[in-house]
Amino acid sequence: MISQAVMIISGYNSRAVIAFCRWATKNSVNFHIIARNEKDPILLTSYKHHLSITRNSSGLHYDQIRTWTDTLCRRHGYERILILPSTEYLNRFLLENRTSIESENCVIPLVNEKLYRTISDKHSFSKLCALYGLDIPVEYDEAPKCLPFVAKPRSYFSSGGGQLIPHLIQNTSELEAFRKSEDESDYFFQEFVFGRSLYLLAHIPRDVESNTSIFSQENLIQQAKGGSIILARRSSFHETEVARRYVEMLHDQNFFGLIMIEVRFDPYRNRYYMIEANPRLWGPIQFCIDNNVDLFGGMLRDHGIKTPKTQHSFTPTEHYFWSGGTSEDSHPEAYYNYTPSDFAIDYDKLRRQDIFARKDTIELYLKESE
């Protein structure tokens, strides 16, 4: 059997990275952490004992990554290292430099760069969904006069090389600020869809005959400006015909790997509208792990790392809650099919389900509570 391990380039998307560490520890999967710096949140967890290297720069270079993988193989006798696809920036860097990074002792668990961009870039994925008859929000040729609407980046990077984010334009002052700060040619414009916020969460296997691991959540509280999810609950959306069509489309496109697809359900039109997709780890992935969804196991088995199958006997977790997401920067939070009064009533129950109020992350939990 080939000796293999997972290399985690940490410091960003910490909730997802910690979820993987928990899962890997429980399933006896070897992993090693490359910390961003001495202030990396992972160092406030039990997983600091898996630290192998602390970076002296936040930048990335393919020679550096090759050095890390070679070092781990030499130190521990591994024959191959899999790099965890933890963030969008990292994934795009890995794909752009795949020829220089990937080798016999290093694997990048992602589809080819062209397909990855098609799925991850908001405009191309919107067009793809429309081609398959999946509903997308109404698109405008230019910034519309009717408010609100959403300005979405056509691609991850601007024409000048900067990273772009979506903008929810709710009033004329926000529209003026957007026009002053952004190049409109980098964006396309869609109606803002009101309704329930849902995530379709899956691992699509490389072998189409294998079972897709799939789950869904209904988002209840989200940070301002489309930030991170603070509170969510279990959903049955993944059992619908619409969800099946998304999975079939991904199979048809030869996509494999982890993916989150955000949709909005408009009750007045009785339709599910695609908002965006992220073909990588996502923040609330702990919710899937707590509900025994075999996402990580499927990803690793796709690339030859043996893992035990998930156990069928488990107690479902009803909610995902991250109290650390309720900082000053998160205001005003967006509520979907839920209210601040509901949150106040439910809070005592929810705080016991906080993703970091656990033995392995209690120091991080206390730090975020300050």
N, C-alpha and C positions, 0 to 999 in steps of 0.2 A: 504493500500500500504506500502511495506517495505521501511523504510528510509535508503537510501544508499548514498555513496560518493566514490570518487576516491582518492587514495593516490599516490602522485607523489614523488618518490625518485629522487631528482634533482641533478644537478651538472655535468651531462654527457649527450651527445646527446641533447644539449640545443635547437637547432633549432626545433627538433621534440617535445620536452617538451613544448616549447612556442607555437607551433602550436596547441597542445592539449589544452593548457590553453585558447587560443583564441576561439577555437571551443566550449569548455565547457562553457565559459562565455556567448557566443552568444546563447547557447542552454540551459542555466539555469541548468547546471549539477554541483552539489557540488563537489569541489575538494580541497585538502589540500596538501601543499608542505612540504616535508622534505628536507631542504637545505643541501648541502654537507658541507659548512662552510660559514664564513662571506663574502667570495669572490665569492660565487656562482653567475654566470651570471644572474640567475633568479631575483636576488635582484636589478638588474638595470632595471627592467621592472615593469609595473603596477601590475603584479601578485605577487609582494612581499607582498601584503596585504593578500594573501592566505597562507602565511608562518605559519606553526604550530610548527615546531621543527627545530632547527639547530644542525646538528651532531657535535660531538667533535672528531670523527675519521672517516676516509674514509673506514674502514673495515666494513664488514657486518656480523651479527650473527642472527640466526633465533629467538632467544629470544628477541633481540632488535626489530625486525620487529613486532613480536607479541605484544610487549609493545606499539609500535607506534599505531597499529591498535586498541588495547584495549583503549588507551588514547583517540583517536579520537571518538570512540563509546561512551565512558563515557562523554566526554566534550560536544558532540553535539547531543547525543541521537540517533546515527545511529545504525541500526541493522546489517549492513554489510558494509565492505570496500572492494573495488576492487583495486588491486595494478596494476598501469600502467606498461605494459611490455616495458620499455623504452630503455634498452640496452641489448646487448648480454650477458655481464658479469652478470648483474642482473638477467636476465631470467634463466640462467643456475644455478645460486645460488638458486633462488626460486624453480626450479624443483628438484634440488638435496635435498632440505630441505622441500619439499612440505608437507610431513606428519606432520612435526613439525610446519609449518606456517599456512597452510590452516585449517579453522575451520568453524563453523556456522557463524561467523562474519567476515570472511576473504576469498576472492576468488582470485585465480591466473588464469587469462584468457588465459591459454596456454594449448596446447595438452599435452599428457603424455611425459615424458622425452625421451623415446626411439624414438618416432616419431619426436619430436623436433630436436633431434640430427641427425636423418636421413636426415631431410630437411636442417638443418643449416650447418652441416659438409660438406665440399666441395667434398670430395671423395665419400661419401655415396650418396649424392644428384646427383652427376654426374652419378653414376651407376644406380640410380633409373630412371633418365631421359632416359638413354640409353635403359633400360628395356622397357620403354614405346615408344620407337622409336623416341624420341626427340634428335636432333643433339647435340653432345658435341664435344669439340676440340679433335684433335688426341692426344692420351696419349702415353707416352714413358715409357719403363721399368726402365730407368735410365736417369740421366741428359744428354740430347742429345748434340751432337757436333754442330748441326745447331742452329744458333741464329737468332732472339730472341726466348725465350721460357719463360714459367711461371712456377715457383715452388710454388705449392699450399699446404697448410697444410692439412694433412689427417684428422685432427680433430682440435678443437678450442685450446686445450692445448697440449703441448709437452709431451713426456714421462716423463720429469722431472717436469711437472706441470706449466711451463711458457706459457704465451699466444703467439700464433703464428700468423703471417701475411703472405700474399702472397708476392713473390718476382718476379719482372719482370727482367729477365736476358737478357741484350741487348748486352753485350760485354764480353770479356775474363776477364777483371778486375773485373766486377760485379760478374762473376761466381766464381772467386777466393775468393772474399770477402764473398760470400754466403757460400762457402765450409768451410771457416775458422770460420764463426760465427754460423753456423747452423748444426744440425744433419740431414743429408740427409734422414735418415729413417723416419723422421717426415713428409716428404713431398712426393708428387707425381708430375709428370711433364707433362705439356700439351703444345701444340703449342700455340703461341700467335696469336690470330685471329684479323686481321686488318678489319676495317669497322666501320659502325655506331654503337654507343653505345646506348642501349635502356633499360629502366626499365619497367617491367610489374608490376603494383601496384594493390593490391586487398585486400578486406576482404572476406574471404571464410566463409560463415555462417555455424553454427552447423547443422541447418536444411537444408538438401540438396534441399528441395522444395523452400526455400527462395532464393531471388535474390542475386547474387554475385555483390558486388560493385567493379568496375574495371576501371582502367585508365592506361595510359602509357605516358612516356616522352622520348624524345630523348635528350641525354646528349651532350652538346656542349663544355664545358670546365670543366676539372676535375683537382684537385690538384695533385701534383707529387706523384708518387709511389702508385697510386690507392687510393688516399685520397678522400676527400669530393667533391661533385658536386658543382661547382660554378655557372654554367649557363646551363639551359635546356629549351626546348620548348615542346609544346604539340605534341603528336604523335597519330597516328591511329593504332599502333601496337596491342592494346588491342581488336581491331575489327577483327583481322585476325584468320584464322583457326589454326595457330600455338598457338596463345594465348588461344584459346578454348581448345586445347589439354592439355595445362598446367593446366588449371582449372579442367578439367575432371580427370587428374591424381591426383590432390590434393584431390578431392572429393573421388576418389577411395581408396586413402590411409587414409581416414577418418580425413584428416587435416581440421582444422578450425582456424580462426583468421587472423591477419594481415600478409601480406607477400609481399616482393619485390623480383622479379626475374630479374637478369641482363642477357641480351643476347647481342650478337654482330651479326649484319647482314653483312655477307660477300657478296658484290655485284657480285664478280667474280664466286662464287659457288652458288649464289642465295639461301643461306641458313641462318637460324637463329641458332646460337650456344649458348647454355647455359653456362654462366660464373659462377654464384653463386646465392644463395638465402639467404635472411635474413627474418626469420619469426618473425618480431618485428617492432617497429617504425623505420623509416629511416629518415635521415636528411632532404631531400626535401619534406617531407609529407605535408608541407604547400601548395605546388603546387596543391595537390589533393583537399585540403580544399577550396582553392580559386576557384577551378573548380567544386565545389558543389558535390564532390564525397563522399558518406556517409560512409566512413571507420570507423570513431570513433563511429558513431551512431550504426552501425551494430555490432561492437565489444561489446558495452555496452548492447544492447538489447539481445545479445546472453546469457548474464549473469544476465538478469532480471532488468536492469536499463532502465527505460522508457526514451526515448528521442524523440523529434519531428522529423518527417521526413524532409528531405532536401527540400528546395523550388525549384520548377522547373524554376522560373523566375530569371535568373542571367546573368551576363556578364562574359563570359569565360575569363580567364587569359591566355595570350599567352606564357609568359615566367616565369621561376623561376630564380631569380638572388640573389646571396648572395655575396655582395662586401667584406664582412669581411673574405671571404675565400681566397682573393688574398693577403695573407701575404707573407713575405720573405720565410717562411717555405713551401709555396705551390709551389714554383718554382722548375723546369720548369713545367708549367701547360701543360696538354695534351689537344689537340684540336681534336674534332671528327666532320667531315663533316662541318667544320667551321674554320675560320682563325683569326689571330690577327687583320688583316685589317677589317674583318667583325665586330669584337668586337669594334674596334675604331669607326666605322661608327654607330653602334647600341647603343653605350654607353649612350648617352644622354637619349634615350628612356628607356633603361634598368634600369638606376639608379632610375627612378621614380617607378620602380616595386620592388625595393630591399625589401627583406622580413623583414628587421628590420627598414627600414625608414618609420615607422608607429608610430602613437601616443603612443601606448602601449609599444613600445620598442625603442623609440628615444634615450634614454640615453645609451642603449647598442649599438645602431648604431654609436653614436658619439664616444663611447669608442673604438669600433673596427676600427674607421676611423683615430685614432691617429697615 
